[in-house]
Amino acid sequence: MLEHFFNCPYCGEEISMLLDPSVRQQVYVEDCEVCCNPMEISAEFTNAELVYFEVRELGQ
């Protein structure tokens, strides 16, 4: 597992998330642990290295 830090698109607080590099492409929804708003998370790995990460407001 890889810990990745980013800012919530709603409240701007820095949060961290554990990502699984064994899954090459990932898209899922997770609530911010600070403001509880839903975020859409997109991540892509190549050779277990994070090459793309995006977080955005759900529905944007």
N, C-alpha and C positions, 0 to 999 in steps of 0.2 A: 504494500500500500504506500501511496505517496501523499504526503500532506501538502496541500496547496492553499496559500493565503490570497484573499481577494476582498474587494469592498462590495457591500450590498448595493444593488442599483437603486434601492428605495431609501434606506436610511444612511448609507455611506459608511457604516461601521465595518471595520476589518473583521472578517471571520475566516475560519479555516475549514477545510473539508478534506476527507480522505478519499483519494481516487484510486481505482484499481487499474494499474497499467497492463494487466493481462487482457483487458477488453479494449480493443483497438479504437472503436468509436463509441461514444456515449452521449446520450441526450436524455435528460430526466428533469423532473421538477422536485425542488426541495424548498422548504420554508426557511427563511432567515432565522437564525437562533436569537437574534436581538429584537427585530420588529415583527416577526412571524408572517411577513408577506411572501408569497410564492415566487421563486426565481426559476427560470429555465437555465439549466447548466448544460453546456456542450463542451466536450473534451475529446481530443484525439491523441493517440500515442503512436509512435513509430519506434520499434525496438525498445519498448518499455520506457521511452523518453516522451514527456509531454511536449507536443509540438503545436497544439492549438488549444486554447481555453477561452470560453466566452460565457459570461453570465449576464442575463438581462431580465427585465420585468416580464412576467408572464403575459402573453398576448401582445407583446410589442414586436 
